[in-house]
Amino acid sequence: MSLKKILIRKKIRKYARQSGFEETGITGRSALLIAEEFEERIPVFLSALKNAGFNPENLEIFVCNPTKFQGDHRSLSDSQVNMRGRFKDEQILESLAKPYDFLLCFFEENCYAGGLFTARAKAQLKIGRGWDALSLFNISIQTDDFREFWEEAFKYLKILKNTN
């Protein structure tokens, strides 16, 4: 592991300890952080999100560690993070400045930028896939199947929606 990744991981731990449940009120904003290999499944996900009663127009989509990234979505890569564990990209900093209703995080553990974004983001609910060694998520879903992940996540999102 490189020195930069060690330092970023340390920052992620720091922010994860400081964050917790954020009572932000309903903002209408949400985000999906997804691994590049699942990018082609985003249209199906957006349709399911709409059918579940959520507005996909308010969803920010970040593709983690893209290599051949060609989509309309924003990228989130380790090259956007400096040695001190801070984002260099102004748009990402603007996104982090505003609270979210929820974050859905389906990316690999080696996407340190995704972990850092998740740790720093203010959100009522952070749902992620199984490898939550850094305690980034309020809810961790143990699966590598994206469809199974979002079907399970929608159960929690409906509860969030009904309680607000």
N, C-alpha and C positions, 0 to 999 in steps of 0.2 A: 504494500500500500504506500502510495507516495505521501510526502510530507503535507502537501496541500490537502489531500483527502483526510489525513489524520486531523488536521486543524479544522476542516469543515465539519467532520464528525463530532469534534469537541463542541463546536458552536451549536450543532443540532441538539446535542444533549443539553446544553445550557438553555436554549430556547424551549425545548420540550419540557424541562422542569418548571419553567416560568409559566408556560401556558397551561390551560385546563379548559374547563367549560367556560365559554365566553357568552355572557348574556348580552347579546348585541341587539335584540329586537329583530323584527323581520326587516331584512334589507332588500330582499328580492334577488340578491346576488349569490351565485354559487360557482363552484369550479370543479372541473374534472382534470386530474393529473394522470396521464395514461402513458404506458410504454408504447413506443413506436410500433411494435409488432401487432398491436391491437387497433391501430389507427383506422383501418378499413371498417371496423365495427361501429364506429362513432355514429353514422347515420341511423343504424338500427337502435342504438342506445338513445339517441335524441327523440326518435319516434316513441319509444317506450316511456321516456321521461314525460313527454307531452301527454300520453295516454294515462299516466299516473297523476296528472293534474298540475304538473310543473311547467313553467314557461322556459323552453330551451333557449329563447333569445337572451335570457339573463345568465346563461352558463358560459363561463370563460373556460376554454379548453387549452391545456398545455400538453404538448408531447414531450416526454422525458428522454433525454440523451438521443436526439434524432441523428441518424447517419445519412439517410437519403430523403429526409423530410421535404415534402413537396406541398403539403396541405395548406388550408386557410388558417390553421390553428397556430398558436404561439409555441415557440420552442422553449424548453427549459433544460439547459445543459450545464454541465460542470464548468465549462469555459466561461459562463456568465457570472461565476463566483470568483472573487479574488482570494488571495492567500489568507486573508484575515476572516474569511467566512462571510463576506458581505457581497450582495448582488451588485454588479456593475451596471446592469440594464435598468434604465430609468423607468421603462414601462412595467417591469416586474415590481420595482419599488412602489410605483403608484398603485398597483394591484394590491400590494401588501398593506398599504395605508388605509384601505377601506375594509370594513368587516364583511364576512360572508355568512349566509345562512348555513351552508354546509360545503364541505370538501369531500370529494370522492377520489381516493388515491389508489390507482392500480398501476404501479410501476415497480421496477426491480430495486432491490436494496442498494445496488451500486449506483443508483441515480442520486448522488448527494445533493444536487440542486433541488430535486423533488422533495427530499427529506428536509432540507433547509427551508424551502417554501412552506411546507406543511407545518413545521415547528413555529415559524414566524407568523403565519396567518392567524387572524382573529376570526374564529368561526364558532357557531353554536354547536356544530357537530362535525367531527372529522372521522370519516369511515375509510379504512384502508385494508389492504390484503395482509395476510397472515404474519409476515415477518416483523412484528412490532417490538423489536429488541430495545428501541429507544423511547418507547411509550409516546409515540406521536399521535396515536389515534384514540378517540373515545371508544370506538368499536372496531374490532379487528375481525375480518372474515377470512377463514382458513380455506382458500381456494386459489387455483391457478387458472380457472376458467372465468373469462370476463363476463359472460352471460350470467353464470351462476352468481358471480359477485354482485352485479347490479340488481338482479332479482332479489337477492337478500338485502341489499342496501335500501331498495325501495320500501321495504317493510318498515325500516327505521325512519326513512324520510316521510312516510305517511304519518307516522306518530308525531314527528316534529311539526309537520304541517297542521295536524289536528290540535296540537297543544298551543299553537300560536294563533 
